[in-house]
Amino acid sequence: MNFVKSDPKNAPQLRKFGPVPAGSRDFTFAHLSDPHLFLPDAVRLRDLLNKRMYGYLSWRLHRRFEHCGDVLPAMLEDIRSADPDHIVITGDLTHLALQGEFLRARALLRSLGPPSKVTVIPGNHDIYVRSAWKYVTHLWSDYLFSDKDASGCHEKSGQEIFPTLRIRNGVAFIGMSSARPTPPFLAFGSVGKTQLEKLKIILDETRRRGLLRVVLIHHSPVPGSVSRRKRLRDEIGFQQVLAYHGAELILYGHTHYVSSGHLDTRFGPVPAIGVPAISALGRSPRRRARYHLFRLLPTRDRVDLRFSVRMYSPENGRVVTESEQRVILPHAV
């Protein structure tokens, strides 16, 4: 199998496009990631007697200058104004995985829309410590669980929930969890064999039903897109599942910078598109806060994907359209 690294020369074919034809029936969804909500005044000394100490120091030393000011409120208001049909968030809503952060994250989710409109998966910061799983599954349950579990099956815990499946207007949003507690200074992830086996079944069933499959994962599955300490450790297993069973689109976060690539499958190359942290002021242009606003347009033999890159401009103090792009997706039905 030939997997393409995250390199602008090897990225999915993206090109400029004109106005959407009048009368076209489409489906829009926004992708954002990594808000890193933090409540420094609510941190107690006993909260820091574990890996959280390193996360707290990281915030004090540099992250508080990166995730600051009016960036996040401006980005969220822009998403609400765009009023997409659905919104997906690929993890790291919290910073230290403290209860107060999870409550604030729940308020953020509710501000974006009802559970039927918003889908979330966890990131490594949301599972900074193993005990944080209870906050993920209980406080975010309505936005997290599969459609069939929407009533809240709290007897499930942690990784047992995943992959999740939420179907909206012919699109299957498949949520993976790559979040794992890790030692200090490491931020790697893995999905595990159980999730991968379940993923095979979901991909096959959703393909059989003619659904467009969007896989959500926090860690980048694109080889070479992050350092070893931040990588998806079982990326090869994930790639092998996708290579045989296919998908139409992969969305991820975690990198905190502009990143994209694709994975080869027997149905054709599948775009993998990452997005920077939505709360970041950005110490370099590629790290500035962004979200992607996707529009799916069915054509006779495939699906046309168009998306706008909405970016926070510190020079203008507002959200602007950085670019508008297009990619033709393989539709393996």
N, C-alpha and C positions, 0 to 999 in steps of 0.2 A: 504494500500500500504506500502511496505517496502522499504525505501530509505536508501542507505548505505552512511555512513559518510566518509569524507576524511581521511582514515586511511590506512597505508600500508598493513595491514592485510586484509582489505576489498576492496582493489583496484581491477580494472579489471584484469583478468588473463593475465599477461605479461610474456613472456618466450623468451629465446634465440632462434635465428634462423640461418639457414645456408644461403648460397648464393641464390639469386633469380634464378630460373631455366632459362636457356638460351632460348631465343625466346618468353618469356612470354610478353604479352601485358599488360602494366600497366599504371597508372596515378600517377604522383607525385605532391605533393603540400607541401609548407612550412607554418608553423604557427609561428608567432612571435607576441609580444605584448609589450606595455608600453615603448616606446622609451623615453618619457618625455623630448622632445626637449625644451630647455630653452635658452633665449637670455637675460642674466642679464643686459648687457649694453644698451639694448633697452627699458628697463622698465622706465616709467615716473611716477612721484609721483601721478598724477591723475589716473593712472592705478590701484593704490593700495588702492583706497578709497572704498573698498568692500572686499569680501572674499579673493581676490587675495593677500592681505597683509599677510594673514596667510600662503599661499602657498609660497610667496616670502621668508618669515622668515624660513619656513621649508627647503627651498633650501639652504639658507645661513648657517643654523645651522648644517644640516647633509646631505641633498640629494646631494649637490655638491661634497661630498666625495664619494658618492655611484655611481652616474651617471657621470663618468668622464673619462678622458684619451682617449685611443685608442680603447676602448671596442666596441662601436657602429660601427665605421668604419670597424673594423675587422669582426664583425658579418655580416654586410651588404655585405661586399665583399665575405664572405664565401657563403652566400645565392646566390649571383649572379654567383659564380663559380659552385654551385650545379645545377643551371639552372632548377629549378622545372617547371612543366607545369603551376602551379598556386601558388599564394602567398596570404595568408590571414593574416590580422592584426587586432587584437581584442582590439583596443582602446588605449587611453592615449598616443597619438602621441605628444601632447603638455603638458605643465606643468601648465601654468597660463591661457591658452585659449586666448592669445593675437594674434592680426593679424599677427605679424611677425613670431610667432611660427607656425601658420597655413601655412604661405607661405613656411617656411622651411620644414614643414611636406609634403607639396605638392611636393617640390623638392625631398624629400626622396622617395615618392611614384613613381615619374617619373624615379628616378634612378634605381628602381627595375623592371620597365617594363611598358608597355602600360596598359590602363585601362582594356583591355580584359584579362590581366594576373594577375592583382592585385585587391583584394577586401578588403575594409576597413569598420569598424564600429567604432562609437565613444565610448570613455570611460568617466568616471566622470570628469577627468581633462580637457577633451575637451569641456565640458559643465560646466565649473567652475562657469560661470555666464550665465544667460538666453540669453543675447545678443550674445553669442558665436555661437548660432545655425546658424546665417547667414554665418559665415565663414565655418562651416562644410558643409552646403548645396551648397555653391557657389564655394569654393576653392577645395573641394574634390569631387564634383558631379560625375565626370566621373568614379571615383573609388568606389563610394558609391551606386549610384542608381541601381535599378533592371535593367536587360537586356532590358525590354520593355521601360524603362525610360532613356535609355542611351543617347538619344539626349539632355537630360537635362531639366526635368520639374521643373523649378525653382519656379513655382507657388506653389509647395508643400513646406512645411516647417516643421522643427523639426520632431516630432514623426510621422507625417503623412506619412513619407517616408517608415516607417518600418512596418512589416518585409520586407526586400529586398530579391530578389531571382535572383541568377546568376547561370546558368547551364553551366557546363564545362565537356565535355566527360563523360556524364552519372552521374555526381555528381552535386547535387543541394546544393549550398552554400546559406544558409538561414540566413540573417543578422538581428539580433535583436538589439534594443537600450535599454540598462538599465541605460543610462546616464541621470542624473537629477541634477540640481543645488541643493546643500544642504547647511545647516547652517555650520558655522565654526566648524572644528574638526570632522565633520561627512563626510563619503564617501560611504554611502549606495546608492543603486540603486533600480529601479523598472521598469518593462516593461509595466504595465497597462493593463486593461481589453480589450481595443481596439486592441492592438497588439496581445494579446493572442487569441482573436477571429479570427483575420486574420491568425495567425499561424496555427490554426486548419485546416483552408481551404487549406493553402499551403502544410502542411504535408500530408493531404489526397490526394491532387492532385498529388504531386510528388511521393507518394507511388503508386498511380494508374498507373503512367507513368513508374514505375519500376526504378526510380532514387535512387541513394544512397544519403541520406539526412544528411548533415553536418550542425548543428546549431551553429552559432557564437554568442557569448554574452560576454560582458566585465566582469560582476560580476559573481562569481562562483555560480552555481545552486546547488552545493553539500552541504548539511546541515553540519554545524560544521567546514567548511573549513576556515572561517574567523570570526573575532569578530563581535559583533552585530552592531557596528558603521560602518562596511564595508560591511555588508551582502546585499543580494538581498531580499528586503522586501516582495515581493510577490513570493518567491521561491516555496511556496506550490502550488499556482495557476499554475506556470510554470511546476512543477513536475506533476501535475494532467493532464495537456494537453499532456505532453510527455507520461505519463502512458497509455493513451488511444490511442493517434494518432501515437505514435512511432517516432523513428529517428534511425539513425545508429551511429552517433557520435556527441558529443558536445565538442566544443573548447572554452576556456575562458582565460582571463588574470587576472589583478587586484591584485592578491594575492602577487605577487613579490617573490614567492618561489615555489618550486616543489610541485605540488598538483594534485591529481587525485581521482576519485571515480566512482560511476555509479548510474544511476537512473533505477529503475525497470519499465518495461513496459509490456504490454500483449504480445509483440513480443519477449521479452527477455531483459536482462540487456543492457543498452546503456552506453558505456564508456563516461565519462566526464573527459577531460584531459586539465589541465592548464599548462601555461608556465610562467617562471619568466620574469622580465623586461629584454629586450634585450640589454639595455645600462648599466646594473648594474655590477660594479666590484665585489660586493658581500661581505657583512661583515660576512657571513657564507657560507659554501659550497652550501647549498640548495638555496641560493639567488643569486648565480652567473648567469650571462647572459646565456641564452639558447634559442635555437629555435628548433622546431621539424620538421624533414623532413619525410613526410609520403609517403608511396608507397601502392597503392591499386591494388591488384591482384584478378581478378574475378576467382572463382572456379565454379564447377558445380552447387552447391546449396547454396552458400553463398559468401561473399567477405572476402578475407584475407587482413588484414591491418598490415603493417610492418612499423616501423618508427625508425629513428636514432635520438638520442638526441645529438645535437651539442652544446657544452659548451665552453665558454671562459675560458681558463686556465691562471690565472695570473702568475703562476709559469713558464709556458712556453711562455707566451706572445702571444699566438695564440689560434685559435679555434680547438678543438679536439672532437672526438667522445667519449662521455661519456658512452653510451650504445646503443644497438640495440635491439628492442623489437617487440613483435608480439601479436596481439589480433584478435580473430575471431569475426566479427561483425554479429549481427542479420540483415538479409535483409528482411524486411517486405513487400514482394510483393505478 
